[in-house]
């Protein structure tokens, strides 16, 4: 593990989707950029908004794909290929139905779990195991038939505040994420208590 060089925030582009649950990963990366005072700029060749900053001796890039969710891999592959970033140097932040709002978890490798953004990235990179995933809980509507509508709705205020707390707690660990201290980050995130 050489450390993380690319952090990707999954979401759908455009103002109509900006505040919807499916954009939780994009919220995290946009916050990351804001805290550092770096600007995410649209780059057509990367099919997304990208920012660069220096962390120690490491060049780190933040990416918001502006393809729709199910074409996220197009953007991730374009950046990874251009900057010669390996899959195990990539961290993908995304919304997670199987976790309640207020919970964030880190996972390395695995399948897509039905998430279309992850599915497309796995296909584009031709591997499941390489990249890390930062899973931001949004809760589940209860039945599979409601999922499509649920992820494209804006969360109520209480849920939104809990999601923001989870993002804040995760961003407090960003330097440890970059160095690849995944075990330490997992322990910290697992110990977080949800504020009702």
N, C-alpha and C positions, 0 to 999 in steps of 0.2 A: 504494500500500500504506500503510494507516494504522496497521498493527500488528494483532496478534492480540488479540481480546477474548473469545473463547470457546474453551476447550480441552475436548474431548470424549474420554472414555476408553471404548472399546467393550468390552462383555462381556455375560455373562448374569447375571441376578440370582439370589440365593439361595446358601446355604452349599455346596450340592452342586456348584456351578460355580465357586466362588470361587478355587480353586487350579488350574483347568484352563487349558490353553494359550490357549484362545479369549479368555480374560480379560486377556491381556497389556496391552492398551490401558488397561483399567480399573486394573491394577496401577500403571501410570505415573501416572495422574491421582490415584489415592489417595495415592501417595508424594508427589506435588507438593503436595497439600493438607497432608499431615503435616509436611513440611519448613517450610511457611509457618505452621503452627499454626492453620489454618482448618478448620472442621468442615463436611463435606458433609452436608446435611440433605435428607431426603425432601420433595419438593414435588409434590403430586398434579397440579397444573395443568401442570407441566413433565415429568411422567412420568419422574422421575428424582431423583437426589440432586444438589444444587447448592450451591456455595460461591462467595462473592464476596470479592475482595480488591483492594487498590489497588496498582498498579505505576506509580510516577510519578504523572502526571495521569490515567492510564488505569484505568477500572474493568475488571477481568478476572473472568470467571466460569469455574469448573471444573464439569464436568457428567459424571455417570455415569448414562446412561439405565438405567431399571429395567424397561423393556419388554424382551422377549427380543431377541436380536441382530438378527433379521430385521425388527424394528419400530423400530430405532434412530432412523430418520428422524422418527418421530412426536415424540420427545423433543427432538431437535435443532431441528426446525422450530418447536416451541412456544417454546423459549427465544429463538431467533433473531428470531422475529416479535415477541415481547413486548418485547425490549430493542433492537429495530431493529439487529441485527447482520447485516452483509452476509456472503455466502459467503466472500469473500476475507479476512474477519476471523476465520475459524474454522479451528482445527487439530484434526484427528481422529487420535487414537492408536489403532492396531489391531495385532493379530497378523498376521504375514506368513509364509506357508508358503515363499515363494521365497527367504527369507534364513535362514541358519543361526542358532541361538541364539548370542547375544553380539554380533550385528550389528543396528544401527538405522540407518535411512535416512529422509531427508526427501524428499518429493515433492510437487509442486504440480500439482493437476489430474490428469486421466487417467480411465480407466475403473475399474470395481470389481474387475477381476481375479478374479471369482468369489466375492468376499467379500460375504456377505449383508448385513452391517451397512453397508458402503459402498454397496452396491446400493440399499438402502432410503433412505439419506441423499441420494444422487444423485437418486432419484425424488422425494423430499420437497422438496428445494431446487430441483428442475427444472434442475439444472446439474451438469456434470462438472468443469468447469475451475476453478471458483471457489475451492474450499477446499483447504487443505494437509493432507497425510497424513504422520503419523509412523509408519513401518513398523517394528515390533519383530519381529525374526526368531525364529521358533519351530522352523524346520526343516520337512522334508516326510517323510511316511512312506514315500514311494517310489512308491505307486500311488494313482491318483485314488479308487479304491473304498475306500481306508482313511482318507481325509481326515476324514470326519464323525466317526469314532471317535477319531482322533488328536487333533483340536482339543479334544475334550471329555474328554481324559485329563490327568492331572497329569504334568508333566514330571519325569524323574528328577532327583536332586539336582544332578548336574553341569551338566545343561542349565539347571536353574532358576538356579543361581549365575551362569551366563553371561548369561542373560536379565536378571537383576538388575544385572549389571555394565553391560549396554547401557542399562538404564533410568537408572542412576546417571550414566553419561557424558552421556546426553541431558539429564537434569535440571540438570547443571552448566552447560548452555547455555540455560537457560530464559529468561533476560533477553534474550538475542539472538533467541530465537524470538519473543518478544513484540514486539520492535521490527521484526520482519520482515526481519532479516538472514539470509535463507534461504541465500544463497550461502556466507556465512561458516560457518553451521551445517553445511551439506552438506560443506564442506571438512573441518571438524573430525571429523564422524562418519565420513567416508570414510577418514580417517587412523587410525582406532582399530584396535588390534590385539586379536584375540580371545585371551583367556587360556585355554589348554587345560584 
